[in-house]
Structure formats: structure tokens, C-alpha cells
């Protein structure tokens, strides 16, 4: 659990870079890849977690501008990637400016539970990580090699001297 804002910001920035690397691998065509015929598209998922960052923070009392076009998924993968980069960077600044280390221990109602602000911030990271996992699977289905987030994708194991990578 985070005991200081700087602890959270370090983790946030590390996860934001990993997410940015995944988003930078998307193509405009890949944004149309669907989970299943009636399901969300890859574009809808990445736009959802990008635009939900300021919504989530505002819900828990931080003053941050929301993305007005959150319902309209851009057709440009580059636009989405740039928006994520700007939003994640701005979110870090807003948290640093508006919450203190003491703020992390404050308790709020969060999705029907009493949670500390530290837990709420961890929930924000987990939300993005959850959807980032979905995105890497959809990238595969769209024919794109995903960026290795916590380890290399299967194609890169050979560069590490492993011919039959673990499952």
C-alpha cells in the first residue's frame, strides 16, 4: 500500500510507461478488433480506460478536467496514445498538487465499500492494468505483436536463448 504520494507517483509513472508502450503498438485498423461480435472493440477499451482516469479522480474529490468526448472513440490509434500520455501525466500532477501523504489515509465511500485514498489510487492502477491485459490479447487477435509488459512476448524469448518459451 502507498504510504506517500511519491510512492504512488513512482508506481503510476512506471505503469503509465508500460501502458504507453502497449498503446504505441496499436494501429488504426486494430482499434476495430472486437472481443466477440457484440462486444467492445479494442479502441473502445483503450478509450474507456484513458478517459476514465480524470472521471475516477474527480469522483474522489480531485479537481481535474474531464474529457468531453469520452463517448466518441477516435479512429486514430496515435490520437488515443497521445491522449493517454497527456492524461496520465496530468493526473500525476493533479494528485501531487491536491493530495498529501496524510490524504492517503483518509477514508471515502468507493463502490459500496469504505476505502482509504491509498486503496482508491491502487484501484485506479489496477483498473488500467486489467484493461491493458485485455488489449494485449486483442492485439494478438488483430495480428499485432504486443509489447512485453512484465516479460517478453513469445517472439522475443528466442533473443534470450529460449527456443520453447514457458506457457
Residue frames relative to the residue before (quaternion, step in Angstrom):
aa qw qx qy qz dx dy dz
X 1.0000 0.0000 0.0000 0.0000 0.00 0.00 0.00
X 0.5054 -0.6566 0.4710 0.3028 3.54 -1.10 0.65
X 0.1488 -0.7880 0.5915 0.0839 3.54 -0.94 0.92
X 0.7658 0.1760 -0.1499 0.6001 3.54 1.30 -0.07
X 0.6105 -0.5418 0.4333 0.3823 3.53 -1.24 0.52
X 0.6476 0.5239 -0.3378 0.4382 3.60 0.94 -0.79
X 0.5912 0.5459 -0.3678 0.4661 3.63 1.10 -0.61
X 0.6663 0.4921 -0.3037 0.4708 3.56 0.88 -0.94
X 0.6668 0.5177 -0.3152 0.4337 3.60 0.81 -0.98
X 0.6190 0.5338 -0.3502 0.4574 3.61 1.00 -0.72
X 0.6834 0.4706 -0.2805 0.4825 3.57 0.91 -0.96
X 0.6289 0.5451 -0.3227 0.4507 3.58 0.98 -0.88
X 0.6943 0.4762 -0.2822 0.4599 3.57 0.82 -0.97
X 0.6293 0.5266 -0.3350 0.4632 3.59 1.03 -0.75
X 0.6908 0.4618 -0.2759 0.4831 3.59 0.88 -0.92
X 0.6164 0.5445 -0.3473 0.4504 3.60 1.06 -0.69
X 0.6396 0.5118 -0.3279 0.4705 3.60 1.00 -0.77
X 0.6519 0.5069 -0.3188 0.4652 3.59 0.93 -0.85
X 0.6574 0.4944 -0.3014 0.4823 3.56 0.98 -0.85
X 0.6316 0.5344 -0.3309 0.4539 3.58 0.97 -0.81
X 0.6386 0.5256 -0.3270 0.4572 3.59 0.98 -0.80
X 0.6314 0.5059 -0.3292 0.4868 3.59 1.03 -0.74
X 0.6910 0.4882 -0.2886 0.4481 3.59 0.79 -1.00
X 0.6323 0.5430 -0.3352 0.4394 3.58 1.04 -0.71
X 0.6569 0.5128 -0.3103 0.4574 3.60 1.22 -0.33
X 0.5222 0.6483 -0.4127 0.3697 3.59 1.25 -0.13
X 0.2271 -0.7249 0.6282 0.1682 3.53 -1.28 0.46
X 0.6580 -0.4920 0.3768 0.4277 3.56 -1.24 0.34
X 0.6608 0.5182 -0.3072 0.4477 3.59 0.95 -0.85
X 0.6484 0.5471 -0.3240 0.4186 3.58 0.99 -0.81
X 0.5551 0.6340 -0.3878 0.3735 3.59 1.15 -0.50
X 0.6647 0.5091 -0.2942 0.4609 3.59 1.22 -0.46
X 0.4515 0.6849 -0.4623 0.3366 3.61 1.25 -0.13
X 0.1918 -0.8060 0.5542 0.0802 3.56 -0.82 1.03
X 0.5749 -0.5674 0.4683 0.3580 3.51 -1.24 0.55
X 0.7231 -0.1607 0.1460 0.6557 3.57 1.03 -0.96
X 0.7618 -0.4402 0.1941 0.4339 3.63 -1.12 0.48
X 0.7661 0.3150 -0.2026 0.5223 3.62 0.93 -0.76
X 0.5404 0.6798 -0.3659 0.3346 3.58 1.28 -0.11
X 0.6998 -0.4410 0.3660 0.4264 3.48 -1.40 0.03
X 0.4225 -0.6548 0.5552 0.2907 3.51 -1.25 0.47
X 0.6599 -0.4682 0.4008 0.4297 3.52 -1.31 0.28
X 0.6386 0.5367 -0.3209 0.4485 3.60 0.96 -0.84
X 0.6472 0.5156 -0.3138 0.4657 3.59 0.97 -0.87
X 0.6564 0.5156 -0.3194 0.4487 3.60 0.94 -0.84
X 0.7075 0.4446 -0.2885 0.4674 3.61 0.77 -0.95
X 0.6379 0.5046 -0.3390 0.4728 3.58 1.05 -0.67
X 0.6018 0.5635 -0.3481 0.4462 3.58 1.07 -0.73
X 0.7525 0.3895 -0.2665 0.4594 3.61 0.61 -0.99
X 0.5921 0.5527 -0.3704 0.4547 3.58 1.17 -0.42
X 0.7441 0.4103 -0.2306 0.4741 3.57 0.76 -1.03
X 0.6176 0.5635 -0.3578 0.4159 3.60 1.15 -0.43
X 0.4950 0.6683 -0.4359 0.3440 3.62 1.17 -0.37
X 0.7347 0.3812 -0.2728 0.4904 3.66 0.63 -0.93
X 0.5923 0.5605 -0.3711 0.4442 3.62 1.07 -0.62
X 0.6544 0.5207 -0.2941 0.4627 3.57 0.92 -0.97
X 0.6942 0.4741 -0.2840 0.4612 3.58 0.81 -0.99
X 0.6402 0.5157 -0.3218 0.4697 3.59 1.00 -0.80
X 0.6112 0.5656 -0.3420 0.4354 3.58 1.02 -0.79
X 0.7556 0.3583 -0.1892 0.5147 3.58 1.08 -0.72
X 0.7385 -0.5130 0.2058 0.3861 3.53 1.13 0.76
X 0.5405 0.5963 -0.4307 0.4084 3.59 1.19 0.05
X 0.3722 -0.7132 0.5494 0.2258 3.55 -1.05 0.78
X 0.2398 0.7486 -0.5654 0.2497 3.54 -0.38 1.34
X 0.4761 -0.6649 0.4946 0.2943 3.56 -1.00 0.80
X 0.3452 -0.7291 0.5587 0.1928 3.52 -1.02 0.88
X 0.5014 -0.6180 0.5038 0.3360 3.55 -1.28 0.34
X 0.3867 -0.7767 0.4539 0.2029 3.55 -0.47 1.23
X 0.7431 0.3912 -0.2243 0.4945 3.58 0.99 -0.72
X 0.1924 0.8408 -0.4922 0.1176 3.58 1.08 0.65
X 0.6511 0.5130 -0.3259 0.4547 3.61 1.16 -0.42
X 0.6998 0.4486 -0.2552 0.4939 3.58 1.16 -0.58
X 0.2484 -0.7862 0.5525 0.1221 3.56 -0.31 1.27
X 0.4220 -0.6981 0.5115 0.2701 3.61 -0.74 0.98
X 0.4281 -0.6910 0.5184 0.2657 3.58 -1.15 0.56
X 0.6418 0.5122 -0.3064 0.4815 3.56 1.32 -0.08
X 0.4023 -0.7119 0.5276 0.2302 3.57 -0.69 1.13
X 0.6267 0.5448 -0.3346 0.4456 3.58 1.02 -0.75
X 0.6407 0.5232 -0.3260 0.4578 3.58 0.95 -0.83
X 0.6508 0.5044 -0.3158 0.4714 3.58 0.96 -0.83
X 0.6618 0.5103 -0.3065 0.4557 3.59 0.91 -0.92
X 0.6569 0.4937 -0.3076 0.4797 3.60 0.96 -0.82
X 0.6393 0.5198 -0.3283 0.4618 3.58 0.97 -0.82
X 0.6365 0.5144 -0.3365 0.4659 3.60 0.93 -0.84
X 0.6481 0.5270 -0.3269 0.4420 3.59 0.86 -0.93
X 0.6903 0.4768 -0.2788 0.4673 3.58 0.88 -0.94
X 0.6693 0.5020 -0.2989 0.4589 3.58 0.92 -0.93
X 0.6859 0.4827 -0.3075 0.4495 3.62 0.81 -0.90
X 0.6424 0.5121 -0.3156 0.4748 3.58 1.03 -0.75
X 0.6671 0.4955 -0.2945 0.4720 3.57 0.93 -0.92
X 0.6209 0.5474 -0.3423 0.4446 3.60 0.99 -0.80
X 0.6382 0.5248 -0.3291 0.4571 3.59 0.94 -0.84
X 0.6632 0.5022 -0.3061 0.4628 3.59 0.93 -0.87
X 0.6460 0.5241 -0.3159 0.4562 3.58 0.95 -0.89
X 0.6574 0.5006 -0.3121 0.4689 3.60 0.91 -0.90
X 0.6595 0.5088 -0.3067 0.4606 3.60 0.91 -0.88
X 0.6969 0.4832 -0.2686 0.4569 3.58 0.99 -0.84
X 0.8090 0.3577 -0.1482 0.4422 3.56 0.89 -0.92
X 0.7493 0.2882 -0.2060 0.5595 3.61 1.15 -0.36
X 0.2683 -0.7387 0.5994 0.1517 3.53 -1.22 0.61
X 0.7025 -0.4120 0.3405 0.4699 3.55 -1.28 0.02
X 0.6434 0.5223 -0.3148 0.4627 3.58 1.04 -0.77
X 0.5890 0.5889 -0.3614 0.4192 3.60 1.10 -0.66
X 0.5985 0.6082 -0.3591 0.3781 3.58 1.07 -0.69
X 0.6927 0.4782 -0.2735 0.4655 3.59 1.13 -0.58
X 0.5040 0.6514 -0.4286 0.3715 3.58 1.23 -0.24
X 0.3141 -0.7615 0.5463 0.1517 3.55 -1.08 0.81
X 0.0285 -0.7747 0.6313 -0.0192 3.53 -1.07 0.91
X 0.5392 -0.5543 0.5138 0.3715 3.51 -1.38 0.25
X 0.0601 0.7962 -0.5956 0.0877 3.57 -0.72 1.10
X 0.8410 -0.1665 0.0739 0.5094 3.54 -0.42 1.27
X 0.7573 -0.4114 0.1899 0.4703 3.54 0.94 1.01
X 0.6984 0.3917 -0.2643 0.5376 3.59 1.27 0.10
X 0.4470 -0.6236 0.5586 0.3150 3.51 -1.31 0.33
X 0.0473 0.8113 -0.5753 0.0926 3.58 -0.60 1.15
X 0.4631 -0.6270 0.5334 0.3284 3.55 -1.18 0.52
X 0.6181 -0.5296 0.4138 0.4078 3.55 -1.21 0.35
X 0.5814 0.5620 -0.3781 0.4508 3.61 1.11 -0.57
X 0.6659 0.4852 -0.2968 0.4828 3.60 0.96 -0.85
X 0.6200 0.5423 -0.3365 0.4564 3.56 1.05 -0.76
X 0.6642 0.4841 -0.3075 0.4795 3.60 0.94 -0.82
X 0.6214 0.5198 -0.3443 0.4744 3.58 1.04 -0.72
X 0.6225 0.5507 -0.3286 0.4485 3.58 1.05 -0.75
X 0.6162 0.5399 -0.3429 0.4595 3.57 1.07 -0.71
X 0.6600 0.4873 -0.3079 0.4818 3.58 0.91 -0.86
X 0.6628 0.5125 -0.3133 0.4472 3.59 0.88 -0.90
X 0.6056 0.5562 -0.3515 0.4476 3.58 1.05 -0.71
X 0.6853 0.4707 -0.2829 0.4782 3.57 0.87 -0.93
X 0.6420 0.5217 -0.3248 0.4584 3.60 0.95 -0.85
X 0.6153 0.5541 -0.3343 0.4501 3.58 1.00 -0.85
X 0.7302 0.4192 -0.2426 0.4818 3.57 0.76 -1.03
X 0.5827 0.5678 -0.3796 0.4404 3.60 1.09 -0.58
X 0.6182 0.5362 -0.3345 0.4674 3.59 1.07 -0.70
X 0.6319 0.5156 -0.3280 0.4767 3.57 0.98 -0.82
X 0.6534 0.5361 -0.3117 0.4341 3.56 0.94 -0.93
X 0.6655 0.4999 -0.3340 0.4424 3.61 0.87 -0.81
X 0.6234 0.5152 -0.3449 0.4764 3.60 1.07 -0.65
X 0.6752 0.4876 -0.2944 0.4687 3.59 0.91 -0.88
X 0.5838 0.5542 -0.3746 0.4601 3.59 1.11 -0.57
X 0.6293 0.5252 -0.3263 0.4708 3.58 0.98 -0.86
X 0.6759 0.4925 -0.2958 0.4618 3.57 0.88 -0.93
X 0.6823 0.4594 -0.2780 0.4962 3.58 1.16 -0.57
X 0.5735 -0.6321 0.3627 0.3741 3.59 1.27 0.10
X 0.5647 0.5834 -0.3857 0.4382 3.59 1.22 0.40
X 0.3965 -0.6759 0.5638 0.2610 3.57 -0.99 0.84
X 0.3216 -0.7632 0.5203 0.2081 3.60 -0.64 1.03
X 0.5747 -0.5430 0.4854 0.3732 3.51 -1.33 0.38
X 0.4429 -0.6758 0.5171 0.2823 3.59 -1.01 0.75
X 0.2691 -0.8081 0.5080 0.1284 3.55 -0.39 1.23
X 0.8184 0.0709 -0.0185 0.5699 3.60 0.53 -1.14
X 0.7627 0.0488 -0.0509 0.6429 3.52 1.35 0.18
X 0.6548 -0.5427 0.3429 0.3990 3.58 -1.20 0.28
X 0.4958 -0.5898 0.5220 0.3659 3.57 -1.23 0.43
X 0.7231 -0.4770 0.2733 0.4183 3.58 -1.21 0.48
X 0.6488 0.5430 -0.3290 0.4196 3.62 0.99 -0.75
X 0.7121 0.4779 -0.2599 0.4439 3.59 1.10 -0.58
X 0.4612 0.6843 -0.4535 0.3367 3.61 1.22 -0.12
X 0.5965 0.5890 -0.3628 0.4070 3.60 1.03 -0.74
X 0.6382 0.5295 -0.3213 0.4574 3.60 1.11 -0.68
X 0.6745 0.4511 -0.2780 0.5141 3.55 1.30 -0.31
X 0.5796 -0.6170 0.3510 0.4003 3.57 1.32 0.21
X 0.5769 0.5581 -0.3855 0.4552 3.58 1.25 0.36
X 0.2267 -0.8126 0.5247 0.1136 3.57 -0.47 1.19
X 0.7569 0.2164 -0.1337 0.6020 3.60 1.12 -0.63
X 0.1999 -0.8277 0.5116 0.1151 3.59 0.12 1.26
X 0.5763 -0.5758 0.4412 0.3764 3.58 -1.17 0.55
X 0.5560 -0.6249 0.4387 0.3285 3.55 -1.15 0.58
